[in-house]
């Protein structure tokens, strides 16, 4: 059982959906990023997705791409990202951290060394968007065997033939991308998402978290009513990119958390 497994089991027992937030490691700089990440649990976040900056983020929209560019310009690397996670663990040993990014930096670091270093830094799970199930031997299987959850993405175009392959070796939770396209491109529609979540639940008992296109407490509440978790990234990263202070960013996160955790959301 990882911290991710424990968190979803606890929230299920409480009848609540998980609130998952994405921030780019090192944006706007190391210290500013660490301040925000350390504040997320107190603002109501259940799981933290920590973005790994990369020069060619093909699945990301402009907001996340710019965040990665700011982080890289500030000197952020894979090693510094893991250091940020280690610093977070000095004051929080319970909130799960999922490292989200692309395979190239991990491959360059060396898979075995990366897994060992990620575990030592307190990472609990991985989302590697450019490693399909056909490449599970590269990282997914070794990571699972070492005790890291490997979280896969499903989309509106993941049909009945593809879904079993996507679910194979997936652990922690499944990330359902609510829209086709890049991050931050459109608004999520709970009515359209509900049958897709039900379809995935019929095929697996793994928690289903929904992300992309969720920017307000109201939309977060609507998604929380039909899913096991709600993921918000671009709306938070946008505030950071506009130079807003950490206190304002965390106030916004707190408002989103209240939407996700509202009793009316979990009872719909």
C-alpha positions as CSV (number, residue, x, y, z in Angstrom):
1,X,0.0,0.0,0.0
2,X,1.4,3.4,-1.1
3,X,0.4,6.7,0.3
4,X,-1.8,7.0,-2.8
5,X,-3.6,3.8,-2.0
6,X,-4.0,4.8,1.6
7,X,-5.4,8.2,0.6
8,X,-8.0,6.8,-1.8
9,X,-9.1,4.1,0.7
10,X,-9.5,6.7,3.4
11,X,-11.5,9.1,1.2
12,X,-13.7,6.3,0.0
13,X,-14.5,5.4,3.6
14,X,-15.4,9.0,4.2
15,X,-17.5,9.3,1.1
16,X,-15.4,12.0,-0.4
17,X,-13.7,12.6,-3.8
18,X,-10.0,13.3,-3.9
19,X,-8.7,16.7,-4.8
20,X,-5.5,16.4,-6.9
21,X,-3.6,19.5,-7.9
22,X,-0.8,19.9,-10.5
23,X,2.0,22.4,-10.2
24,X,5.2,22.6,-12.2
25,X,8.3,22.0,-10.0
26,X,10.5,25.1,-10.0
27,X,7.9,27.5,-11.2
28,X,8.5,30.4,-10.7
29,X,11.7,29.3,-9.0
30,X,12.8,26.6,-6.5
31,X,11.9,28.5,-3.3
32,X,8.7,29.9,-4.6
33,X,7.6,26.5,-5.9
34,X,8.5,24.8,-2.6
35,X,6.5,27.4,-0.7
36,X,3.4,26.7,-2.8
37,X,3.8,22.9,-2.7
38,X,4.2,23.0,1.1
39,X,1.0,25.0,1.4
40,X,-1.2,22.7,-0.8
41,X,-2.1,20.1,1.9
42,X,-3.3,22.8,4.3
43,X,-5.4,24.3,1.4
44,X,-7.3,21.0,1.1
45,X,-5.2,19.1,-1.4
46,X,-5.2,15.3,-1.1
47,X,-2.7,14.4,-3.8
48,X,0.0,16.5,-5.3
49,X,1.1,16.1,-9.0
50,X,4.5,17.6,-9.4
51,X,5.4,18.5,-12.9
52,X,8.8,17.6,-14.2
53,X,10.0,20.4,-16.6
54,X,10.8,19.2,-20.1
55,X,11.8,21.1,-23.3
56,X,9.2,19.4,-25.5
57,X,6.0,18.8,-23.6
58,X,3.8,17.6,-26.4
59,X,0.6,17.0,-24.4
60,X,0.6,20.4,-22.6
61,X,-1.1,23.6,-23.5
62,X,0.5,27.0,-23.5
63,X,0.0,27.6,-19.7
64,X,1.9,24.4,-18.7
65,X,4.5,24.9,-21.5
66,X,5.3,28.4,-20.2
67,X,5.5,27.1,-16.7
68,X,8.0,24.5,-17.8
69,X,10.0,27.1,-19.6
70,X,10.1,29.3,-16.5
71,X,11.3,26.4,-14.4
72,X,14.0,25.4,-16.8
73,X,15.2,29.0,-17.1
74,X,15.4,29.1,-13.3
75,X,17.7,26.1,-13.4
76,X,15.2,23.3,-12.6
77,X,16.3,19.7,-13.5
78,X,15.2,16.2,-12.6
79,X,17.6,16.2,-9.7
80,X,16.4,19.5,-8.4
81,X,12.8,18.3,-8.8
82,X,13.6,15.3,-6.6
83,X,15.3,17.7,-4.2
84,X,12.1,19.7,-4.0
85,X,10.2,16.6,-3.1
86,X,12.7,15.7,-0.4
87,X,12.4,19.2,1.1
88,X,8.6,18.8,1.1
89,X,8.9,15.5,2.9
90,X,10.8,17.2,5.7
91,X,7.5,18.6,6.9
92,X,4.9,16.3,5.4
93,X,5.3,12.5,5.3
94,X,1.6,11.7,4.5
95,X,0.5,13.6,1.4
96,X,1.1,11.6,-1.8
97,X,3.3,13.0,-4.5
98,X,2.9,11.9,-8.1
99,X,5.7,13.0,-10.5
100,X,4.2,13.8,-13.9
101,X,6.3,14.4,-17.0
102,X,8.0,12.8,-20.0
103,X,10.3,9.9,-20.4
104,X,13.4,11.6,-21.9
105,X,14.7,13.0,-18.6
106,X,14.1,9.7,-16.8
107,X,15.8,7.7,-19.5
108,X,18.8,10.1,-19.5
109,X,19.0,9.7,-15.7
110,X,18.9,5.9,-16.0
111,X,15.7,4.0,-15.1
112,X,17.2,2.0,-12.1
113,X,18.8,5.1,-10.7
114,X,15.7,7.2,-11.2
115,X,13.4,4.7,-9.4
116,X,15.8,4.5,-6.4
117,X,16.2,8.3,-6.3
118,X,12.4,8.9,-6.6
119,X,11.7,6.5,-3.7
120,X,14.4,8.1,-1.6
121,X,12.9,11.6,-2.3
122,X,9.4,10.4,-1.2
123,X,7.7,10.1,-4.6
124,X,4.7,7.8,-4.6
125,X,3.6,7.5,-8.2
126,X,4.5,8.4,-11.8
127,X,2.6,9.7,-14.7
128,X,4.7,9.4,-17.9
129,X,2.5,10.6,-20.7
130,X,4.6,9.4,-23.6
131,X,5.1,5.8,-22.5
132,X,2.2,3.7,-23.8
133,X,1.3,0.3,-22.3
134,X,3.3,-1.4,-25.1
135,X,6.4,0.0,-23.4
136,X,5.6,-1.2,-19.9
137,X,8.9,-3.1,-19.6
138,X,10.8,0.3,-19.9
139,X,9.6,1.8,-16.7
140,X,6.1,0.8,-15.6
141,X,6.8,-2.7,-14.5
142,X,10.1,-1.9,-12.7
143,X,8.4,1.0,-11.0
144,X,5.5,-1.1,-9.8
145,X,7.8,-3.8,-8.6
146,X,9.8,-1.2,-6.6
147,X,6.6,0.2,-4.9
148,X,5.8,3.2,-7.1
149,X,2.3,3.5,-8.5
150,X,2.3,3.9,-12.3
151,X,-0.7,6.0,-13.3
152,X,-2.1,5.8,-16.8
153,X,-4.2,8.2,-18.7
154,X,-7.4,7.3,-20.6
155,X,-9.3,9.7,-22.9
156,X,-12.6,10.0,-24.7
157,X,-11.0,8.1,-27.6
158,X,-10.0,5.1,-25.4
159,X,-12.5,2.6,-26.8
160,X,-13.5,-0.8,-25.4
161,X,-10.7,-2.6,-27.2
162,X,-8.0,-0.3,-25.9
163,X,-9.2,0.2,-22.3
164,X,-8.1,-3.2,-21.0
165,X,-4.6,-2.5,-22.3
166,X,-4.6,0.9,-20.6
167,X,-5.7,-0.6,-17.3
168,X,-3.1,-3.3,-17.4
169,X,-0.3,-2.6,-14.8
170,X,-2.0,0.7,-13.9
171,X,-2.0,1.3,-10.2
172,X,-2.9,4.1,-7.7
173,X,-5.6,5.7,-9.9
174,X,-6.5,6.1,-13.5
175,X,-6.4,9.7,-14.8
176,X,-9.3,10.3,-17.2
177,X,-8.6,13.2,-19.5
178,X,-12.0,14.8,-19.9
179,X,-11.5,16.4,-23.3
180,X,-9.5,15.6,-26.5
181,X,-6.6,17.9,-27.1
182,X,-4.1,19.7,-24.9
183,X,-4.3,20.9,-21.3
184,X,-6.3,24.0,-20.7
185,X,-8.1,23.8,-24.0
186,X,-11.8,23.5,-23.1
187,X,-14.2,23.1,-20.2
188,X,-15.0,19.7,-18.7
189,X,-18.7,18.5,-19.0
190,X,-19.8,16.4,-16.1
191,X,-22.8,15.0,-18.0
192,X,-20.5,13.7,-20.8
193,X,-17.9,12.4,-18.3
194,X,-20.3,10.4,-16.0
195,X,-20.9,7.5,-18.5
196,X,-17.2,7.3,-19.3
197,X,-16.3,7.0,-15.6
198,X,-19.0,4.4,-15.2
199,X,-17.5,2.5,-18.2
200,X,-14.1,2.5,-16.6
201,X,-15.4,1.4,-13.2
202,X,-17.2,-1.5,-14.8
203,X,-13.8,-2.7,-16.1
204,X,-11.7,-2.1,-13.0
205,X,-12.0,-1.2,-9.3
206,X,-9.2,1.4,-9.6
207,X,-10.1,4.9,-8.6
208,X,-10.9,7.3,-11.5
209,X,-9.7,10.9,-11.3
210,X,-10.9,13.4,-13.9
211,X,-8.7,16.3,-15.2
212,X,-8.4,18.9,-18.0
213,X,-10.9,21.7,-18.3
214,X,-11.7,22.2,-14.6
215,X,-11.1,25.8,-13.5
216,X,-13.7,26.8,-10.9
217,X,-15.1,25.5,-7.6
218,X,-18.5,24.9,-9.2
219,X,-17.0,22.8,-12.1
220,X,-14.9,20.9,-9.6
221,X,-18.0,20.1,-7.5
222,X,-19.8,18.8,-10.6
223,X,-16.9,16.5,-11.6
224,X,-16.5,15.4,-7.9
225,X,-20.1,14.2,-8.0
226,X,-19.3,11.6,-10.8
227,X,-15.6,10.7,-10.2
228,X,-13.3,9.4,-7.4
229,X,-11.1,12.5,-7.8
230,X,-10.8,15.9,-9.5
231,X,-7.5,17.1,-11.0
232,X,-6.8,20.8,-11.5
233,X,-3.6,22.1,-13.0
234,X,-3.7,24.9,-15.6
235,X,-6.0,27.2,-13.6
236,X,-3.5,27.1,-10.7
237,X,-0.4,27.3,-12.9
238,X,-1.9,30.3,-14.6
239,X,-2.1,32.2,-11.4
240,X,1.6,31.4,-10.7
241,X,2.5,32.5,-14.2
242,X,0.8,35.8,-13.6
243,X,3.1,36.4,-10.6
244,X,0.4,36.1,-8.0
245,X,1.8,35.6,-4.4
246,X,1.7,32.2,-2.9
247,X,-1.0,33.2,-0.5
248,X,-3.3,34.1,-3.3
249,X,-2.6,30.9,-5.2
250,X,-3.3,28.9,-2.1
251,X,-6.6,30.8,-1.4
252,X,-7.7,29.8,-4.9
253,X,-6.7,26.2,-4.3
254,X,-8.7,26.3,-1.0
255,X,-11.8,27.5,-2.8
256,X,-11.4,24.6,-5.4
257,X,-11.0,22.1,-2.5
258,X,-14.2,23.3,-0.9
259,X,-16.0,22.6,-4.2
260,X,-14.5,19.1,-4.4
261,X,-15.2,18.2,-0.8
262,X,-18.7,19.8,-0.5
263,X,-21.2,17.4,0.8
264,X,-23.5,18.2,-2.1
265,X,-20.8,17.1,-4.5
266,X,-20.3,13.6,-3.1
267,X,-24.0,13.0,-2.6
268,X,-25.1,13.8,-6.2
